[in-house]
Amino acid sequence: MQVRACTSRRIVCSLAAGLFTLPALAGTPAALDHVPTDAHAVIVVPNLGELLNDVNGINAMLGDDGEPMIMMMTSMVRGLPGLNLDGSMAIVLEFDEEMADEPDGIVLVPVSDFGAFSNGYQSEENVFEMSIDGNMIYFRDAGGGYAVLGDDDESVKAFDASGGNLKSHSATLGNAGQQIASGNDISVYVNFGAFDELIAEGLEEMESQGEMVEMMGGAEAAAGFDAFLNIAQSVANDGSSFAMGVNFDMATGISYDFGLQFKDDSGSASYLMNEGDAGKYFNNVPAMDYFIASSFDLSGDGLQKMIVEYLKIAEKFDTTGMASGKHMKTLMGEAQGGIAMMGASDNIMGGLFSKVLNYVEVNNADGYIAASQQMYAGMGEQMAQLGELGIKIEAGMDEEPTSIDGVDAYGYNFSMDMSGMDGAGAAMGGMDPGMILGMVFGADGGPAGYIAKAGDGVVTTMSKDAEFLSLVANAAKGQNTMKGNASIAQTAAMLPGNRVMETYIGADHLINTAGPMLMMFGVIPEFEPMDSLAPIGMGMSADGGGVLFRLAIPMQTIGAVMEMIPSEAFGDDDDEDMEF
């Protein structure tokens, strides 16, 4: 079946296309058992009835911007006799060798009574046919509670749906893919093995560009390209599958998953064998309003191995001396994890980054600070060449600490003066570059703040605010922290477990900061300050030989944003035929 845009009246095609955007229920999809192991890609609905419920739920959430035809379409599907609404459904996609055309698709439809499902339709050699909007659809009984359906009778006859393939698909999906398949309403997965020849051809094409890269960029550019090519070849050789999924829950929200799984015992999989607890570092930052808060856990054996390998590659191709120096190895190699926060600033016109902080857990805090001093000492020299463009950069860090509210802190600065740059104001819409830097960083004209030992690591601020430094240092020791923050916990419950990274975006504070400006420029007619909202969340796990990334948007936040945006922003398509 060709997966194309189509009107809602074509039931099967509508469902097939809608799977790419609409979500619904947990459970390993049984339909995979009837999918051939050499299938290129598979789209699976774990529970057909739940999908129909969620389609209606999303449509209802849109209010006046919803489509009345949606309800009619879902009712038509529910009314089909013999359909198993509690069963899973799959669309098996096959691509041509060049992947130039749209894929052909075969649909595995769950049936409880094939006799009732096929009643009233003509058949030839046990293949039935029906007409939907003048388009012929063919289907047959596959056994095991499934019907095979497609728009080509020969493909329907030839499709092997004999079953017994679930174990093989589970192995291909691996840890990341199985989490996506079991934790989402809709999942899609691509089998790398089915594209071996195409991937090999792509790598050969990339390799052939090496001489051109060297001719245009020199030996250093060629060396960098070779390093990139080696990584691409490793991923291609070690890759098992790519999967993505969508989940919709009226009580919690919408989440999107993306996962990449590598073959067992492969080199790439060895980097992704980590226990993660990134969320623990919220106990090392102060309780405060924030725009963005992002934590990471690098303590896993796989990630530590990856860092060592990366530093070797960086040093090999380093031309600036930044990576080859001891400071870079210490700054990256000593870090076990940490958290960075961009606090919601009260003075966005005179220091948007004034409430930025960073906490890093390190094995050797003194060595980490010494490495930071080396880094800042070398920055000015390394960037002196920018003076030819009219850009003056000054960087430095105190050699000895200053006691600030009982904290031994080292001041640092990184200032940029672009006043000598020809046409700098015109390039930035007529604004003075110095004014822009002042808005972002305050009077220092660039990142400037304090670095100090605290707790089990090192804290860094991006402002010379002694009171803020004291707050940050005390929080690093576990005093008055973000641990137990209720809104973050609400979003964290939607993220995967065993996380090595998690990020939260304070939608309420961002909206309250941007809202008045949007109203001033006429984007929205009026603005009322937003009450506290659960943040948008992102989380990543790197275990079991795979990586899983999830974006989670709480329903409360979706509703609040939709109320703020005027209905005309969605456009008016009432007079057009609805298409998916």
C-alpha positions in Angstrom: 0.0 0.0 0.0 1.4 3.4 -0.9 1.5 5.6 2.2 0.3 9.0 0.8 -1.7 12.0 1.9 -5.4 11.1 1.7 -8.8 12.2 2.9 -10.4 11.0 6.1 -12.9 8.8 4.3 -10.2 6.4 3.2 -10.1 4.5 6.5 -7.1 2.3 6.2 -4.9 5.0 4.5 -5.9 7.5 7.1 -4.9 5.3 9.9 -1.6 4.5 8.3 -0.6 8.1 7.7 -1.9 9.2 11.1 0.4 6.8 12.9 3.3 9.1 12.3 1.7 11.8 14.4 -0.8 10.4 16.8 0.0 8.5 20.0 -1.5 5.7 22.8 -0.7 2.5 25.2 2.0 0.4 26.7 2.8 -3.3 25.9 5.0 -5.1 23.5 3.0 -5.2 20.2 2.0 -8.7 19.4 1.6 -7.8 15.7 5.4 -7.9 15.4 5.3 -11.7 15.7 3.7 -11.8 12.2 6.2 -9.3 10.6 9.0 -10.8 8.5 12.4 -10.5 10.2 13.8 -8.8 7.1 11.3 -6.0 7.0 12.8 -2.6 6.3 10.6 -0.7 8.7 7.6 -1.3 10.8 4.9 1.1 12.3 3.0 -0.5 15.2 -0.1 0.4 17.1 -0.1 -1.7 20.3 -3.8 -1.3 20.9 -6.2 -0.2 18.1 -9.0 0.8 20.4 -6.7 3.0 22.5 -5.4 4.7 19.4 -9.0 5.6 18.4 -9.7 7.0 21.8 -6.5 9.1 21.7 -7.3 10.4 18.2 -10.6 11.6 19.6 -8.9 13.0 22.7 -6.4 15.1 20.7 -9.2 16.3 18.4 -11.3 17.4 21.4 -8.3 19.1 23.0 -8.1 21.4 19.9 -11.6 22.7 20.6 -13.0 24.7 17.7 -9.8 24.0 15.7 -10.5 20.3 15.8 -12.0 18.4 12.8 -15.6 17.1 13.0 -14.7 14.4 10.5 -12.3 12.7 13.0 -15.1 11.5 15.2 -17.0 10.1 12.2 -13.8 8.3 11.0 -13.1 6.7 14.3 -16.7 5.6 14.7 -16.6 4.0 11.3 -13.5 2.0 12.2 -15.1 1.0 15.5 -18.2 -0.2 13.7 -16.3 -2.6 11.3 -17.6 -6.1 12.2 -15.0 -8.7 13.3 -12.4 -6.1 14.1 -10.4 -6.7 17.3 -10.2 -3.3 18.9 -8.0 -4.7 21.8 -5.4 -6.0 19.3 -2.3 -4.5 17.9 -1.9 -3.4 14.3 1.3 -3.1 12.2 2.2 -1.5 8.9 5.2 -3.1 7.2 7.1 -0.7 4.9 9.3 -1.8 2.1 11.6 0.6 0.2 13.0 0.3 -3.3 16.8 0.0 -3.7 17.3 3.7 -4.3 14.7 4.8 -1.7 13.6 7.3 -4.4 9.9 6.5 -4.2 7.4 6.2 -1.4 7.5 2.8 0.4 5.0 0.1 -0.3 3.1 -1.0 2.8 1.2 -4.0 4.0 -1.2 -3.6 7.0 -1.6 -6.4 9.6 -5.1 -5.7 11.0 -6.2 -7.5 14.2 -9.5 -9.5 13.8 -11.5 -11.5 16.2 -13.8 -13.0 13.5 -12.4 -13.0 10.0 -15.7 -14.4 8.7 -17.6 -11.3 10.0 -14.8 -9.0 8.8 -15.0 -10.3 5.3 -18.8 -10.9 5.1 -20.3 -9.3 2.0 -17.1 -9.0 0.0 -16.2 -11.0 -3.1 -13.1 -13.2 -3.0 -10.9 -14.9 -5.5 -8.4 -17.5 -4.3 -9.2 -16.5 -0.7 -8.3 -12.8 -1.4 -11.2 -10.4 -0.8 -11.6 -7.0 -2.2 -13.3 -3.8 -1.1 -13.6 -0.3 -2.6 -12.9 2.8 -0.5 -13.5 6.0 -2.4 -12.9 4.1 -5.7 -9.6 2.6 -4.6 -9.4 -1.1 -4.4 -8.2 -2.7 -1.2 -7.4 -6.4 -1.0 -7.2 -8.5 2.1 -7.0 -12.1 3.3 -7.0 -14.2 6.5 -3.4 -14.5 7.9 -4.4 -16.7 10.8 -3.5 -16.1 14.4 -6.0 -13.3 14.7 -4.8 -11.1 11.8 -5.8 -10.1 8.3 -3.3 -9.0 5.7 -4.4 -5.9 3.8 -3.0 -3.9 0.9 -3.7 -2.2 -2.4 -2.0 -4.8 -4.5 -3.5 -8.3 -4.6 -0.3 -10.1 -5.5 1.5 -8.5 -2.6 -1.3 -9.5 -0.2 -1.0 -13.1 -1.5 2.8 -13.2 -1.2 3.1 -11.6 2.2 4.4 -14.1 4.8 2.5 -13.6 8.1 3.1 -17.1 9.5 4.3 -15.8 12.8 7.1 -16.8 15.3 9.2 -13.7 14.7 8.7 -11.8 18.0 12.0 -13.0 19.6 14.0 -12.0 16.5 12.4 -8.5 16.5 13.1 -8.1 20.2 16.8 -8.8 19.6 16.9 -6.3 16.8 15.1 -3.6 18.9 17.4 -4.2 21.9 17.1 -2.4 25.2 16.3 1.0 23.7 13.9 -0.2 21.1 12.0 -2.5 23.4 11.5 0.4 25.9 10.0 2.4 23.1 7.8 -0.4 21.9 6.6 -1.2 25.4 6.2 2.4 26.7 4.5 4.1 23.8 1.2 4.2 22.1 2.7 4.1 18.7 6.2 3.0 17.8 8.2 2.9 14.5 11.4 1.0 14.0 13.9 0.7 11.2 16.0 -2.4 10.9 19.6 -1.4 10.0 20.3 -4.9 8.7 17.8 -4.5 5.9 19.8 -1.6 4.6 23.3 -3.0 4.7 23.9 -2.6 1.0 22.5 1.0 0.9 24.6 2.0 4.0 27.7 0.5 2.4 27.2 2.5 -0.8 26.7 5.6 1.3 29.9 5.1 3.2 31.8 4.5 -0.1 30.4 7.7 -1.5 31.5 9.6 1.7 35.0 8.0 1.5 35.4 9.1 -2.1 35.0 12.7 -1.0 38.2 12.5 1.1 40.6 13.7 -1.6 38.3 16.6 -2.4 38.2 17.6 1.3 42.1 17.5 1.5 42.4 19.5 -1.7 40.0 22.2 -0.5 40.9 22.3 3.2 44.3 20.9 3.5 45.8 17.9 5.5 44.2 19.0 8.8 40.7 19.1 7.3 41.3 15.7 5.7 42.4 14.3 9.0 39.2 15.6 10.7 37.1 14.2 7.9 38.8 10.8 8.3 38.0 10.8 12.0 34.3 11.6 11.2 34.2 8.9 8.6 35.6 6.3 11.1 32.9 7.2 13.6 30.2 6.9 10.8 31.6 3.5 9.8 31.5 2.3 13.4 27.9 3.4 13.8 27.0 1.8 10.5 28.8 -1.5 11.3 27.6 -1.7 14.9 24.1 -0.3 14.5 21.1 -2.7 15.0 18.0 -0.5 14.8 16.5 3.0 15.2 13.2 3.4 16.8 10.9 6.3 17.7 7.6 6.4 19.6 4.8 8.7 20.7 2.7 8.5 23.8 -0.4 10.5 24.6 -2.1 10.6 28.0 -4.8 13.1 28.9 -3.8 12.9 32.6 0.0 13.5 32.1 0.8 14.7 28.6 2.6 13.9 25.4 6.0 12.4 25.0 8.3 11.6 22.1 11.0 8.9 22.1 14.0 8.4 19.9 16.3 5.4 20.3 19.4 4.0 18.7 20.4 0.4 19.5 23.8 -1.2 18.7 24.6 -4.9 18.3 25.6 -6.9 21.4 29.4 -6.9 22.1 30.1 -4.2 19.6 32.5 -1.4 20.3 29.7 1.2 20.1 27.5 -0.8 22.5 30.4 -0.8 25.1 30.1 2.9 25.5 26.4 2.6 26.3 26.5 0.3 29.4 25.9 2.9 32.2 24.0 3.2 35.4 22.7 6.8 35.5 21.3 9.1 38.2 21.5 12.5 36.7 18.7 13.8 38.9 20.7 13.5 42.1 22.5 16.7 41.3 19.4 18.8 41.9 20.5 18.4 45.5 23.5 20.6 44.7 21.8 23.7 43.3 19.7 26.4 45.1 15.9 26.3 45.1 15.1 29.1 42.6 13.1 30.0 39.6 14.8 28.9 36.4 14.6 29.1 32.6 16.6 25.9 32.0 18.1 23.3 34.4 20.2 20.5 33.0 22.0 17.7 34.9 24.3 14.9 33.7 25.9 11.8 35.2 29.2 10.9 33.5 30.3 8.3 36.1 29.3 5.2 34.2 32.1 3.0 32.9 31.0 3.3 29.3 30.8 7.1 29.3 34.2 7.4 31.1 35.6 5.2 28.3 34.0 7.4 25.7 35.5 10.5 27.2 39.0 9.0 27.2 38.6 8.0 23.5 37.3 11.4 22.6 40.3 13.2 24.3 42.7 11.0 22.3 41.0 11.9 19.1 40.8 15.6 20.0 44.5 15.7 20.9 45.4 14.0 17.7 43.7 16.6 15.5 44.2 19.6 17.8 45.7 22.6 16.1 45.1 25.2 18.8 46.7 23.6 21.8 43.3 23.6 23.6 42.9 19.8 23.8 46.6 18.8 24.1 47.1 20.8 27.3 46.7 19.2 30.6 43.8 21.6 31.5 41.4 20.1 29.0 42.1 16.5 30.1 41.5 17.5 33.7 38.4 19.5 33.0 36.8 16.7 31.1 38.4 13.6 32.6 37.9 14.6 36.3 34.2 15.4 35.9 31.8 12.7 37.3 28.7 14.7 36.6 27.0 17.9 37.5 24.2 20.4 36.8 23.9 23.7 35.0 21.1 26.2 35.6 20.0 29.4 33.9 18.0 31.1 36.6 15.1 33.4 35.8 16.7 36.8 35.9 14.9 39.8 37.3 17.0 42.1 35.2 16.8 40.7 31.7 17.8 44.0 30.1 21.0 44.2 32.1 22.2 40.7 32.5 20.1 37.9 31.2 22.8 35.4 32.3 23.3 36.9 35.7 21.7 33.9 37.5 23.6 31.2 35.5 25.4 28.7 37.7 27.2 25.4 37.3 28.1 22.6 39.7 30.5 19.9 38.7 31.4 16.8 40.9 35.1 16.1 40.4 37.7 13.8 41.8 40.2 16.5 42.4 38.8 20.0 43.0 42.2 21.7 43.3 43.4 20.2 40.1 40.1 21.2 38.4 40.6 24.9 39.5 44.3 24.8 38.4 43.2 23.5 35.0 40.6 26.3 34.7 43.4 28.9 35.4 45.5 27.4 32.7 42.6 27.5 30.3 41.8 31.2 30.9 45.5 32.1 30.8 45.8 30.7 27.3 42.5 32.0 25.8 43.7 35.6 25.2 46.8 34.4 23.3 44.8 31.8 21.2 42.2 34.3 20.2 44.5 37.3 19.6 44.2 36.7 15.8 40.6 38.0 16.0 42.1 41.4 16.6 42.6 41.6 12.8 38.8 41.6 12.5 38.4 44.3 15.1 37.4 42.0 17.9 39.3 42.3 21.1 39.1 39.5 23.7 40.5 39.6 27.2 40.4 36.5 29.4 41.8 35.8 32.8 41.4 34.1 36.2 42.7 35.0 39.6 45.8 33.1 40.7 44.8 33.3 44.4 41.3 33.1 45.9 39.4 35.9 47.6 37.2 35.1 50.7 33.6 36.1 49.9 31.1 35.3 52.6 33.4 32.5 53.9 33.9 31.1 50.4 37.4 31.0 48.8 36.5 32.1 45.3 38.6 32.8 42.2 37.3 35.6 40.0 37.4 35.1 36.2 36.4 37.1 33.2 36.0 36.7 29.5 35.2 40.0 27.8 34.7 40.8 24.2 34.9 44.2 22.5 33.6 44.3 19.0 33.6 48.1 18.6 36.4 48.0 16.1 34.6 45.5 13.9 33.6 47.2 10.6 29.8 47.1 10.1 29.2 45.3 13.3 26.2 47.4 14.2 24.7 46.9 10.8 25.2 43.2 10.9 23.2 43.1 14.2 20.3 45.2 12.9 21.8 48.5 13.8 22.3 47.7 17.5 25.6 48.4 19.2 27.3 45.0 19.8 28.4 46.2 23.2 24.8 46.9 24.1 23.8 43.3 23.2 26.6 41.9 25.2 25.6 44.1 28.1 22.0 42.9 27.9 23.2 39.3 28.0 26.1 39.4 30.5 25.7 42.8 32.3 28.4 45.4 32.7 31.3 43.0 32.4 30.6 42.7 28.6 31.1 38.9 28.7 31.0 35.9 31.0 32.5 36.9 34.3 32.0 35.4 37.8 33.5 33.2 40.4 34.8 29.6 40.6 35.1 28.0 44.0 35.3 24.6 45.7 32.1 23.5 47.4 30.5 20.2 48.4 32.1 17.4 46.4 33.1 19.6 43.5 33.4 23.0 42.0 30.8 25.7 41.5 30.9 28.5 38.9 28.7 31.6 38.6 28.4 33.9 35.7 28.1 37.1 37.6 30.2 39.0 40.2 27.3 38.8 42.7 28.7 37.8 46.2 25.3 37.0 47.6 24.5 34.7 44.7 27.8 33.0 45.1 27.1 32.3 48.7 23.7 30.9 47.8 25.2 28.6 45.2 28.1 27.4 47.4 25.7 26.5 50.3 23.4 24.6 47.9 26.4 22.6 46.6 26.7 21.4 50.2 23.0 20.4 50.2 21.5 23.5 51.8 18.1 24.8 50.5 18.3 23.0 47.2 16.0 22.0 44.3 15.8 18.4 45.6 12.1 17.4 45.9 10.9 20.2 43.6 7.2 19.1 43.0 6.9 20.4 39.4 10.2 18.9 38.3 9.1 15.6 39.9 5.9 15.7 37.9 7.7 15.9 34.6 10.5 13.5 35.7 7.9 10.8 36.1 7.3 11.0 32.4 11.0 10.4 31.5 12.9 7.1 31.1 14.7 5.6 34.1 18.4 5.2 34.6 19.0 8.7 33.1 22.5 10.0 32.3 21.0 13.4 31.3 17.9 15.3 32.1 16.9 18.8 31.2 13.9 20.9 32.3 12.6 24.0 30.6 10.7 26.4 32.9 7.9 27.2 30.4 6.1 29.4 32.9 9.1 31.7 33.5 10.0 31.8 29.8 6.4 32.8 28.9 6.2 35.4 31.7 9.5 36.9 30.4 8.6 36.8 26.7 4.8 37.5 27.1 5.0 41.3 27.7 7.3 41.7 24.7 5.0 39.6 22.5 2.1 41.8 23.5 4.1 44.9 22.8 4.9 43.8 19.3 1.3 42.7 18.6 1.9 39.0 18.4 -0.7 38.4 21.1 -3.5 40.8 21.9 -3.0 40.7 25.7 -1.0 38.9 28.3 -1.8 37.7 31.8 1.1 36.3 33.9 1.3 32.5 33.8 0.8 30.6 37.0 3.3 27.9 38.0 3.5 25.1 35.4 5.3 21.7 35.2 8.4 22.1 33.1 9.0 20.6 29.7 11.4 17.8 30.2 14.1 15.9 28.2 15.8 12.8 29.5 18.4 10.3 28.1 19.5 6.9 29.1 22.6 5.1 27.8 22.4 1.6 28.9 22.0 -1.9 27.5 24.0 -1.0 24.4 21.6 1.6 23.3 20.7 5.3 23.8 17.1 6.5 24.4 16.1 10.1 24.3 12.6 11.4 25.4 10.9 14.8 25.2 8.0 15.1 27.6 5.4 17.9 27.5 3.0 17.9 30.5 -0.7 18.3 29.6 -1.0 21.3 32.0 1.7 23.1 30.0 0.2 22.3 26.7 -3.2 23.7 27.7 -1.7 26.9 29.2 0.2 27.6 26.0 -2.8 26.9 23.8 -4.9 29.3 25.8 -2.3 32.0 25.4 -2.0 31.7 21.6 -4.9 33.3 19.6 -7.0 30.8 17.5 -6.1 32.7 14.3 -2.5 31.5 14.7 -3.6 28.0 13.8 -5.0 29.2 10.5 -8.4 28.5 9.0 -8.8 25.4 6.9 -12.5 24.9 7.4 -13.2 25.1 3.7 -10.5 22.7 2.7 -10.7 18.9 2.6 -9.1 17.4 5.6 -5.8 15.6 4.9 -3.4 13.6 7.0 
